Amino acid sequence: MTLQLGTVAPVGFDDFAEPAWLECMKQLGCTTAQAYRSRTGNDARHDGAVTTQQMRDCIAAAGLSCDSLHGFYGNDIDPASPDEAARRQAVHILAREGEVALDLGGPLVVVHCSGIYDETPARVNLDTRRDQLRTSIDELAHHGQDIGVTYAFENLPPYHAIGSDVAELRQMLDAADHPNVGMCFDVAHAHLAGDPVAAIDAAGDKICYMHVCDNHGQADEHLMPSLGSIPWDRVADGIAASGYGGVMMIEIFHSLDELRRMIDDGMAETLAAFLRRAKGE
């Protein structure tokens, strides 16, 4: 696969105009999309759960194809939970997400390694959490092999119980040694946890998908690249050195009006320059 820009495809949220929003992302250079739907369908067009067909229609209406699904996540879907019943339930839900991804035409599911916890609980039972996550990685690897789906475990901000240490996550994926699991490398999350360029090097060839957005190092702001404090030239050089050749999915949540202003202000060329540098050109 040639390195390319993708976009998040949010469906079922009040704040997004769906196809019109995605059409702007296409104008900014995105050629593919990762489906991301609300768990409750909380906008006027979706009464209850967002369906696979609704996601498919939204992406197709913008003239894009679907490459993957951002799996459901939350404290109730925690593949590293110390509670074995909760861990099994999370794996069960994520296994079903693999089937949804196949229906969308994008045989990859992004998985959050753990839930979000207050500072003290996040430091409790870490050894158990690591063991539980390893078990979940193994189980989803074999399920992915059975149905033809890759599970991409995402490095997370440091306020998650586990998953912010890219080197540790890499070790778990190395131990699994399975083609149906890899890492979804999130540049912005790595910036919150430390040095994103060093983290790209630590992740190495386990990167099978990538999330790209910006922040100022304090919160997960989901800003367009170049609008925060991430050193994008260095990040692009790190991506080029890593040999990664997949999708760099722009995971931003600006309004439709903001996107239109960015188009007028030349953001497409900024992103095109980033893509060229990440290709090593």
JOKAQUI-V472028 format. One record per residue. RES is the residue in one letter. OMEGA is omega as a letter, one per 20 degrees, with the letter a starting at -180 (none if undefined). BURIAL is + if it has 16 or more other ideal C-beta (glycine too) atoms within 10 Angstrom, else -. D_CENTER is the distance of its C-alpha to the mean C-alpha in whole Angstrom. Layout:
res:RES omega:OMEGA burial:BURIAL d_center:D_CENTER
res:RES omega:OMEGA burial:BURIAL d_center:D_CENTER
This chain:
res:M omega:r burial:- d_center:18
res:T omega:r burial:- d_center:19
res:L omega:a burial:+ d_center:16
res:Q omega:r burial:+ d_center:15
res:L omega:r burial:+ d_center:13
res:G omega:r burial:+ d_center:11
res:T omega:r burial:+ d_center:10
res:V omega:r burial:+ d_center:9
res:A omega:a burial:+ d_center:11
res:P omega:a burial:+ d_center:12
res:V omega:r burial:+ d_center:15
res:G omega:a burial:+ d_center:18
res:F omega:a burial:+ d_center:18
res:D omega:a burial:- d_center:21
res:D omega:a burial:- d_center:19
res:F omega:a burial:+ d_center:18
res:A omega:r burial:- d_center:21
res:E omega:a burial:+ d_center:18
res:P omega:r burial:+ d_center:20
res:A omega:r burial:- d_center:22
res:W omega:r burial:+ d_center:19
res:L omega:r burial:+ d_center:17
res:E omega:r burial:+ d_center:20
res:C omega:r burial:+ d_center:20
res:M omega:r burial:+ d_center:17
res:K omega:r burial:+ d_center:18
res:Q omega:r burial:- d_center:21
res:L omega:r burial:+ d_center:19
res:G omega:a burial:+ d_center:18
res:C omega:a burial:+ d_center:15
res:T omega:a burial:+ d_center:16
res:T omega:a burial:+ d_center:14
res:A omega:r burial:+ d_center:11
res:Q omega:a burial:+ d_center:8
res:A omega:a burial:+ d_center:10
res:Y omega:a burial:+ d_center:9
res:R omega:r burial:+ d_center:13
res:S omega:r burial:+ d_center:15
res:R omega:a burial:- d_center:16
res:T omega:a burial:- d_center:20
res:G omega:a burial:+ d_center:20
res:N omega:r burial:- d_center:21
res:D omega:a burial:+ d_center:23
res:A omega:a burial:- d_center:26
res:R omega:a burial:- d_center:25
res:H omega:r burial:+ d_center:23
res:D omega:a burial:- d_center:26
res:G omega:a burial:- d_center:24
res:A omega:r burial:- d_center:21
res:V omega:a burial:+ d_center:19
res:T omega:r burial:+ d_center:20
res:T omega:a burial:+ d_center:18
res:Q omega:r burial:- d_center:21
res:Q omega:r burial:+ d_center:20
res:M omega:r burial:+ d_center:17
res:R omega:a burial:+ d_center:18
res:D omega:a burial:- d_center:21
res:C omega:a burial:+ d_center:19
res:I omega:a burial:+ d_center:17
res:A omega:a burial:- d_center:20
res:A omega:r burial:- d_center:22
res:A omega:r burial:+ d_center:20
res:G omega:r burial:- d_center:21
res:L omega:r burial:+ d_center:18
res:S omega:a burial:- d_center:17
res:C omega:r burial:+ d_center:14
res:D omega:a burial:+ d_center:12
res:S omega:r burial:+ d_center:9
res:L omega:r burial:+ d_center:9
res:H omega:a burial:+ d_center:6
res:G omega:r burial:+ d_center:9
res:F omega:r burial:+ d_center:11
res:Y omega:a burial:+ d_center:11
res:G omega:a burial:- d_center:14
res:N omega:r burial:- d_center:17
res:D omega:r burial:- d_center:19
res:I omega:a burial:+ d_center:16
res:D omega:a burial:+ d_center:16
res:P omega:r burial:+ d_center:16
res:A omega:a burial:+ d_center:18
res:S omega:r burial:+ d_center:20
res:P omega:r burial:+ d_center:24
res:D omega:a burial:- d_center:25
res:E omega:r burial:- d_center:25
res:A omega:r burial:- d_center:26
res:A omega:r burial:+ d_center:22
res:R omega:r burial:+ d_center:21
res:R omega:r burial:+ d_center:22
res:Q omega:r burial:+ d_center:21
res:A omega:r burial:+ d_center:17
res:V omega:r burial:+ d_center:18
res:H omega:r burial:- d_center:20
res:I omega:a burial:+ d_center:17
res:L omega:r burial:+ d_center:14
res:A omega:r burial:+ d_center:17
res:R omega:r burial:- d_center:18
res:E omega:r burial:+ d_center:14
res:G omega:r burial:+ d_center:15
res:E omega:r burial:- d_center:18
res:V omega:r burial:+ d_center:16
res:A omega:r burial:+ d_center:14
res:L omega:r burial:+ d_center:17
res:D omega:r burial:- d_center:19
res:L omega:a burial:+ d_center:16
res:G omega:a burial:- d_center:17
res:G omega:a burial:+ d_center:13
res:P omega:r burial:+ d_center:14
res:L omega:r burial:+ d_center:10
res:V omega:r burial:+ d_center:9
res:V omega:a burial:+ d_center:5
res:V omega:r burial:+ d_center:8
res:H omega:a burial:+ d_center:8
res:C omega:a burial:+ d_center:11
res:S omega:r burial:+ d_center:14
res:G omega:r burial:+ d_center:15
res:I omega:a burial:+ d_center:16
res:Y omega:r burial:+ d_center:20
res:D omega:a burial:- d_center:22
res:E omega:a burial:- d_center:23
res:T omega:r burial:- d_center:26
res:P omega:a burial:- d_center:25
res:A omega:a burial:+ d_center:22
res:R omega:a burial:- d_center:24
res:V omega:r burial:- d_center:26
res:N omega:a burial:+ d_center:26
res:L omega:r burial:- d_center:23
res:D omega:r burial:- d_center:25
res:T omega:r burial:- d_center:25
res:R omega:r burial:+ d_center:21
res:R omega:r burial:- d_center:21
res:D omega:a burial:- d_center:23
res:Q omega:r burial:+ d_center:21
res:L omega:r burial:+ d_center:18
res:R omega:r burial:+ d_center:19
res:T omega:r burial:+ d_center:21
res:S omega:r burial:+ d_center:18
res:I omega:r burial:+ d_center:16
res:D omega:a burial:+ d_center:20
res:E omega:r burial:+ d_center:20
res:L omega:r burial:+ d_center:17
res:A omega:a burial:+ d_center:18
res:H omega:r burial:- d_center:21
res:H omega:r burial:+ d_center:20
res:G omega:r burial:+ d_center:17
res:Q omega:a burial:- d_center:20
res:D omega:a burial:- d_center:23
res:I omega:r burial:- d_center:21
res:G omega:a burial:- d_center:19
res:V omega:r burial:+ d_center:15
res:T omega:r burial:+ d_center:13
res:Y omega:a burial:+ d_center:11
res:A omega:a burial:+ d_center:8
res:F omega:a burial:+ d_center:8
res:E omega:r burial:+ d_center:6
res:N omega:a burial:+ d_center:9
res:L omega:r burial:+ d_center:10
res:P omega:a burial:+ d_center:12
res:P omega:r burial:- d_center:16
res:Y omega:r burial:- d_center:17
res:H omega:a burial:+ d_center:15
res:A omega:a burial:+ d_center:18
res:I omega:r burial:+ d_center:16
res:G omega:a burial:+ d_center:13
res:S omega:r burial:+ d_center:14
res:D omega:a burial:+ d_center:16
res:V omega:a burial:+ d_center:14
res:A omega:r burial:- d_center:18
res:E omega:r burial:+ d_center:18
res:L omega:r burial:+ d_center:15
res:R omega:r burial:+ d_center:16
res:Q omega:r burial:- d_center:19
res:M omega:r burial:+ d_center:18
res:L omega:r burial:+ d_center:17
res:D omega:a burial:- d_center:20
res:A omega:r burial:- d_center:22
res:A omega:r burial:+ d_center:20
res:D omega:a burial:- d_center:21
res:H omega:a burial:+ d_center:20
res:P omega:a burial:- d_center:18
res:N omega:r burial:+ d_center:16
res:V omega:r burial:+ d_center:14
res:G omega:a burial:+ d_center:12
res:M omega:r burial:+ d_center:9
res:C omega:a burial:+ d_center:6
res:F omega:r burial:+ d_center:7
res:D omega:a burial:+ d_center:7
res:V omega:a burial:+ d_center:10
res:A omega:r burial:+ d_center:11
res:H omega:r burial:+ d_center:10
res:A omega:r burial:+ d_center:12
res:H omega:r burial:+ d_center:15
res:L omega:a burial:+ d_center:15
res:A omega:a burial:+ d_center:16
res:G omega:a burial:- d_center:18
res:D omega:a burial:- d_center:18
res:P omega:a burial:+ d_center:15
res:V omega:r burial:+ d_center:18
res:A omega:a burial:- d_center:19
res:A omega:r burial:+ d_center:16
res:I omega:r burial:+ d_center:15
res:D omega:r burial:- d_center:18
res:A omega:a burial:+ d_center:18
res:A omega:r burial:+ d_center:15
res:G omega:a burial:+ d_center:17
res:D omega:r burial:- d_center:17
res:K omega:r burial:+ d_center:14
res:I omega:r burial:+ d_center:11
res:C omega:r burial:+ d_center:11
res:Y omega:a burial:+ d_center:7
res:M omega:r burial:+ d_center:6
res:H omega:a burial:+ d_center:5
res:V omega:r burial:+ d_center:9
res:C omega:a burial:+ d_center:10
res:D omega:r burial:+ d_center:14
res:N omega:a burial:+ d_center:15
res:H omega:r burial:- d_center:19
res:G omega:a burial:- d_center:18
res:Q omega:a burial:- d_center:19
res:A omega:a burial:- d_center:16
res:D omega:a burial:+ d_center:13
res:E omega:a burial:+ d_center:14
res:H omega:r burial:+ d_center:12
res:L omega:r burial:+ d_center:14
res:M omega:r burial:+ d_center:15
res:P omega:a burial:+ d_center:15
res:S omega:a burial:- d_center:19
res:L omega:r burial:+ d_center:19
res:G omega:a burial:+ d_center:19
res:S omega:r burial:- d_center:20
res:I omega:r burial:+ d_center:17
res:P omega:a burial:- d_center:20
res:W omega:r burial:+ d_center:18
res:D omega:r burial:- d_center:21
res:R omega:r burial:- d_center:21
res:V omega:r burial:+ d_center:17
res:A omega:r burial:+ d_center:18
res:D omega:r burial:+ d_center:21
res:G omega:r burial:+ d_center:19
res:I omega:r burial:+ d_center:16
res:A omega:a burial:+ d_center:19
res:A omega:a burial:- d_center:21
res:S omega:a burial:+ d_center:18
res:G omega:r burial:- d_center:19
res:Y omega:a burial:+ d_center:15
res:G omega:a burial:- d_center:16
res:G omega:a burial:+ d_center:13
res:V omega:r burial:+ d_center:11
res:M omega:a burial:+ d_center:10
res:M omega:a burial:+ d_center:8
res:I omega:a burial:+ d_center:9
res:E omega:a burial:+ d_center:8
res:I omega:a burial:+ d_center:11
res:F omega:r burial:+ d_center:13
res:H omega:r burial:+ d_center:17
res:S omega:r burial:- d_center:20
res:L omega:r burial:- d_center:21
res:D omega:r burial:- d_center:24
res:E omega:r burial:- d_center:22
res:L omega:r burial:+ d_center:20
res:R omega:r burial:- d_center:24
res:R omega:r burial:- d_center:25
res:M omega:r burial:+ d_center:23
res:I omega:r burial:- d_center:24
res:D omega:a burial:- d_center:27
res:D omega:r burial:- d_center:27
res:G omega:a burial:- d_center:25
res:M omega:a burial:+ d_center:22
res:A omega:r burial:- d_center:21
res:E omega:r burial:- d_center:24
res:T omega:r burial:+ d_center:22
res:L omega:r burial:+ d_center:18
res:A omega:r burial:- d_center:21
res:A omega:r burial:- d_center:22
res:F omega:a burial:+ d_center:19
res:L omega:r burial:+ d_center:18
res:R omega:a burial:- d_center:22
res:R omega:r burial:+ d_center:22
res:A omega:r burial:+ d_center:18
res:K omega:a burial:- d_center:20
res:G omega:a burial:- d_center:23
res:E omega:none burial:- d_center:25
